[in-house]
Every structure is written in structure tokens, then in C-alpha cells.
Amino acid sequence: MDTRELILDAAAGVIRHRGMAKTTTREIAREAGYSEAALYKHFSSKAELLVAVLQERSPAMAQLTRATDRDDEDLTTGLTAIAKAAIAFYTDSFPMLASIFSEPSILAAHTASLNHIGAGPHRVNESVVDYLRRHETLGLVPANADLDGAAGLLVGACFQHAFLGHMNWPDRRSDRAAATAFATLVAASLR
């Protein structure tokens, strides 16, 4: 494994354990067995490193990408897969992302880093809109459907469900049941 990969693995572990706000580049470098200088040869900032961890060390992110790249013959089946993946992604990411909001300078650096590479939280909604648009061309979604609204409904519900899970909210549906319910609702709204 090369230096960059070892640094990503170490960063993922430290960030998940301590949170982004409390994690230092010195601690990540030490955990990886390298100097901070080695870390900065591969990443220009701590925010850039976090983005790389989310993109490259999050199995849930890969699952979400695969789900939105599908072309299903049944819209509810496809939306259910997307909802399950989105719930998993948000559930996995909340511990890391929540600490970003505790420090304005980290949030600003993180946002700048996302903008620099063309990434951001809006990309999840955009990928769901792309999925729906492909299904519109297959005749599974009406041509006049509000794709942005449907994507926002699905992604927002998944985000809130994951948030409530971290809050240990009582009477919360299982992830599987919630994903099915959200997908069914969104598919019905598009007909």
C-alpha cells in the first residue's frame, strides 16, 4: 500500500474516533507512521483529506453511487436501493460531518475544498435527478414530473432518518422499512 493510501486509512480511523474538529494532521500523520510533511505532499489541507476519506473510504458512498447508476425496470425497486444507500451513507458520514459544523473555519475550509473539486452535498440530489431523468426517457417517469422535488423528498427523508438514528429516536422504523416507505412515496408522487 502506498503512502497516500496509508494516510487515508489512518485519517478515516482517527476522524471516526475523534471527530473532524478534534482531529489534527499531526495525529493523522503519527497514526499513519509518517511526518506531517508527508501528509501535505498528498493533501493540501485537512479539509481536502476529509473529502478524500468520504469519497474513497466510505463503502456507503460507493453503494450510493452504484444505486444511482442503476437502470431499473421498476422505479420503486430502484428508488428503494437508492434510499437504502442514502440512509447508509448519511448514517456512516454523520459522525465525521457533524464536527465540521462545530468550527466555522473548518466548515469554510471544507466548503472551499468541496467547491474546488466540484463536489458537495448537492451532488446526492443531482445523482437522484439523473437517475429519474434516465427513467423518464424509459417512460417510467412522466415527462412533466418535478424531478428536483422528488429527489429532494427522497434525499431529505433519508437524511432525517439517519439523523434520528444517531439521536436514538424512539419508534423509528428500521432502515430497510424506511427506505421502502420513502421510495414508495416518491414513486407514487411521480405518477
LUMNU-66215 format. One line per field, with one value per residue (C-alpha): residue number from 1; chain; residue in three letters; x, y, z. Coordinates in nm, 4 decimals, always signed. Each point is the difference from the previous one (the first is absolute). Layout:
BEGIN
filo: (NUM,...)
gutor: (A,...)
tise: (ala,...)
x: (X,...)
y: (Y,...)
z: (Z,...)
END
This chain:
BEGIN
filo: (1,2,3,4,5,6,7,8,9,10,11,12,13,14,15,16,17,18,19,20,21,22,23,24,25,26,27,28,29,30,31,32,33,34,35,36,37,38,39,40,41,42,43,44,45,46,47,48,49,50,51,52,53,54,55,56,57,58,59,60,61,62,63,64,65,66,67,68,69,70,71,72,73,74,75,76,77,78,79,80,81,82,83,84,85,86,87,88,89,90,91,92,93,94,95,96,97,98,99,100,101,102,103,104,105,106,107,108,109,110,111,112,113,114,115,116,117,118,119,120,121,122,123,124,125,126,127,128,129,130,131,132,133,134,135,136,137,138,139,140,141,142,143,144,145,146,147,148,149,150,151,152,153,154,155,156,157,158,159,160,161,162,163,164,165,166,167,168,169,170,171,172,173,174,175,176,177,178,179,180,181,182,183,184,185,186,187,188,189,190,191)
gutor: (A,A,A,A,A,A,A,A,A,A,A,A,A,A,A,A,A,A,A,A,A,A,A,A,A,A,A,A,A,A,A,A,A,A,A,A,A,A,A,A,A,A,A,A,A,A,A,A,A,A,A,A,A,A,A,A,A,A,A,A,A,A,A,A,A,A,A,A,A,A,A,A,A,A,A,A,A,A,A,A,A,A,A,A,A,A,A,A,A,A,A,A,A,A,A,A,A,A,A,A,A,A,A,A,A,A,A,A,A,A,A,A,A,A,A,A,A,A,A,A,A,A,A,A,A,A,A,A,A,A,A,A,A,A,A,A,A,A,A,A,A,A,A,A,A,A,A,A,A,A,A,A,A,A,A,A,A,A,A,A,A,A,A,A,A,A,A,A,A,A,A,A,A,A,A,A,A,A,A,A,A,A,A,A,A,A,A,A,A,A,A)
tise: (met,asp,thr,arg,glu,leu,ile,leu,asp,ala,ala,ala,gly,val,ile,arg,his,arg,gly,met,ala,lys,thr,thr,thr,arg,glu,ile,ala,arg,glu,ala,gly,tyr,ser,glu,ala,ala,leu,tyr,lys,his,phe,ser,ser,lys,ala,glu,leu,leu,val,ala,val,leu,gln,glu,arg,ser,pro,ala,met,ala,gln,leu,thr,arg,ala,thr,asp,arg,asp,asp,glu,asp,leu,thr,thr,gly,leu,thr,ala,ile,ala,lys,ala,ala,ile,ala,phe,tyr,thr,asp,ser,phe,pro,met,leu,ala,ser,ile,phe,ser,glu,pro,ser,ile,leu,ala,ala,his,thr,ala,ser,leu,asn,his,ile,gly,ala,gly,pro,his,arg,val,asn,glu,ser,val,val,asp,tyr,leu,arg,arg,his,glu,thr,leu,gly,leu,val,pro,ala,asn,ala,asp,leu,asp,gly,ala,ala,gly,leu,leu,val,gly,ala,cys,phe,gln,his,ala,phe,leu,gly,his,met,asn,trp,pro,asp,arg,arg,ser,asp,arg,ala,ala,ala,thr,ala,phe,ala,thr,leu,val,ala,ala,ser,leu,arg)
x: (+0.0000,+0.1373,+0.0402,-0.3204,-0.2059,+0.1521,-0.0706,-0.3640,-0.0434,+0.1518,-0.2091,-0.3216,+0.0699,+0.1016,-0.2846,-0.2605,+0.1383,+0.0595,-0.2131,+0.1303,+0.0208,+0.2197,+0.2211,+0.3347,+0.2180,+0.2821,-0.2133,-0.0912,+0.3638,+0.1088,-0.2711,+0.1116,+0.3657,+0.1046,+0.0887,-0.2476,+0.2114,-0.0781,-0.3697,+0.0176,+0.1753,-0.3269,-0.2652,+0.0050,-0.2141,-0.1825,-0.3268,+0.1301,+0.1016,-0.3514,-0.1552,+0.2341,-0.0906,-0.3716,+0.0426,+0.2572,-0.0493,-0.3749,-0.1534,-0.3371,+0.1064,+0.0913,-0.3313,-0.1874,+0.1839,-0.0830,-0.3648,-0.0421,+0.1802,-0.2534,-0.2588,-0.2956,-0.3164,-0.1893,+0.0289,-0.0889,+0.2687,+0.2640,-0.1071,+0.0028,+0.3613,+0.0880,-0.1788,+0.1769,+0.3346,-0.0730,-0.1013,+0.3198,+0.2110,-0.1489,+0.0123,+0.3674,+0.0923,-0.1799,+0.2676,+0.2651,-0.2094,-0.1665,+0.3265,+0.0680,-0.2862,+0.1436,+0.2820,-0.0753,+0.3546,-0.0134,-0.3419,+0.1308,+0.3101,-0.2069,-0.2471,+0.2854,+0.1606,-0.3276,-0.0504,+0.3551,-0.0556,-0.3604,-0.1463,-0.2550,-0.3151,-0.2119,+0.1596,-0.2167,-0.3162,+0.1466,+0.0781,-0.3584,-0.1314,+0.2267,-0.1377,-0.3568,+0.0784,+0.1337,-0.3201,-0.2014,+0.1525,-0.1021,-0.3583,+0.0001,-0.0235,-0.2448,+0.1569,-0.1511,+0.1113,+0.1820,+0.3295,+0.1732,-0.2899,-0.0086,+0.3758,-0.0230,-0.2827,+0.1924,+0.3406,-0.1462,-0.1957,+0.3114,+0.2090,-0.2538,-0.0350,+0.3774,+0.0078,-0.2768,+0.1887,+0.2999,-0.2329,-0.1337,-0.3500,-0.2650,-0.2538,+0.2284,-0.0561,+0.2801,+0.2238,-0.1435,-0.3643,+0.0720,+0.1751,-0.2943,-0.2526,+0.1949,+0.0446,-0.3653,-0.1095,+0.2329,-0.0901,-0.3708,+0.0573,+0.1521,-0.2963)
y: (+0.0000,+0.3429,+0.3009,+0.1720,-0.3130,-0.0435,+0.3636,-0.0389,-0.3108,+0.1729,+0.3130,-0.2008,-0.1747,+0.3101,+0.2145,-0.2645,-0.0436,+0.3645,+0.2016,+0.2431,+0.3032,-0.1793,-0.1755,+0.1555,-0.0639,-0.0800,-0.2758,-0.1418,+0.0026,-0.1703,-0.2667,-0.0609,-0.0175,+0.3046,+0.3634,+0.2822,+0.1027,-0.3358,+0.0602,+0.3413,-0.1493,-0.1809,+0.2359,+0.3798,+0.0262,-0.1909,+0.0801,-0.1522,-0.3083,-0.0296,+0.0203,-0.2756,-0.2145,+0.0430,-0.0794,-0.2770,-0.1604,-0.0032,-0.3264,+0.1710,+0.2686,-0.2691,-0.1754,+0.3265,+0.0606,-0.3515,+0.0421,+0.3244,-0.1471,-0.2842,-0.0218,-0.1867,-0.1128,+0.0695,+0.3514,-0.0936,-0.2711,+0.2450,+0.2762,-0.2469,-0.0912,+0.3699,+0.0684,-0.2895,+0.1231,+0.3620,-0.1000,-0.2048,+0.2867,+0.2621,-0.2342,-0.0751,+0.3628,+0.1847,-0.0570,+0.1501,+0.2756,+0.1177,+0.1185,+0.2166,+0.2262,+0.0563,+0.2152,+0.2732,-0.0017,-0.3761,+0.0338,+0.2784,-0.2007,-0.3113,+0.1914,+0.1597,-0.3401,-0.1477,+0.2918,-0.0349,-0.3606,+0.0483,-0.2061,+0.0728,-0.1165,+0.1097,-0.2753,-0.2635,+0.1793,+0.0495,-0.3699,-0.0884,+0.2519,-0.1616,-0.3413,+0.1273,+0.1725,-0.3286,-0.1681,+0.2800,-0.0914,-0.3628,+0.1132,-0.0922,+0.3622,+0.2471,+0.2729,+0.2778,-0.1421,+0.2239,-0.1910,+0.2478,-0.0136,-0.3803,-0.0213,+0.2495,-0.1962,-0.3278,+0.1336,+0.2210,-0.2889,-0.2204,+0.2750,+0.0554,-0.3738,-0.0346,+0.3034,-0.1401,-0.3289,+0.1762,+0.1652,-0.3463,+0.1250,-0.2382,-0.1578,+0.0490,-0.2438,-0.2326,+0.1286,-0.2628,+0.0884,+0.3720,-0.0362,-0.1973,+0.2538,+0.2996,-0.1614,-0.0989,+0.3532,+0.1634,-0.2463,+0.0640,+0.3775,-0.0322,-0.1777)
z: (+0.0000,-0.0895,+0.2287,-0.1112,+0.0672,+0.3460,+0.0814,-0.1132,+0.2131,+0.3033,-0.0558,-0.0306,+0.3285,+0.1923,-0.1347,+0.0751,+0.3510,+0.0955,-0.2434,-0.2578,+0.2275,+0.2551,-0.2546,-0.0851,-0.3011,+0.2427,+0.1554,-0.3431,-0.1099,+0.3217,-0.0398,-0.3598,+0.1038,-0.2023,+0.0600,-0.0540,-0.2988,-0.1629,+0.0587,-0.1692,-0.3035,-0.0726,+0.1407,+0.0019,+0.3142,+0.2694,-0.1811,-0.3233,+0.1958,+0.1467,-0.3461,-0.1175,+0.3019,-0.0722,-0.3683,+0.0211,+0.3405,+0.0287,-0.1212,+0.0317,-0.2519,-0.2532,+0.0671,-0.0590,-0.3262,-0.1218,+0.0983,-0.1948,-0.3027,-0.0313,-0.2726,+0.1456,-0.1702,+0.3211,+0.1396,+0.3582,+0.0061,-0.1205,+0.2357,+0.2892,-0.0800,-0.0132,+0.3296,+0.1763,-0.1302,+0.0941,+0.3530,+0.0331,-0.1376,+0.2317,+0.2991,-0.0698,-0.0715,+0.2811,+0.2657,-0.2273,-0.1501,+0.3202,+0.1472,-0.3053,+0.1028,+0.3473,-0.1334,-0.2597,-0.1393,-0.0603,-0.1658,-0.2254,-0.0930,-0.0616,-0.2196,-0.1965,-0.0499,-0.1242,-0.2385,-0.1290,-0.1074,-0.1099,+0.2818,+0.2685,+0.1720,-0.2978,-0.2097,+0.1697,-0.1127,-0.3482,-0.0339,+0.0976,-0.2560,-0.2629,+0.0964,-0.0338,-0.3307,-0.1436,+0.1127,-0.1553,-0.3372,+0.0636,+0.0572,+0.3697,+0.1148,-0.1586,-0.2138,+0.2134,+0.3367,+0.2484,+0.0107,+0.2308,+0.2441,-0.0055,+0.0561,+0.2871,+0.1584,-0.0152,+0.1044,+0.2738,+0.1494,-0.0021,+0.1588,+0.2775,+0.0604,+0.0430,+0.2281,+0.2194,+0.0149,+0.1498,+0.2490,+0.0977,-0.0712,+0.1335,-0.2346,-0.2994,-0.2850,-0.0994,-0.2797,-0.2351,+0.0789,-0.0244,-0.3377,-0.1378,+0.1323,-0.1346,-0.3425,-0.0243,+0.0901,-0.2525,-0.2778,+0.0641,-0.0102,-0.3476,-0.1569)
END
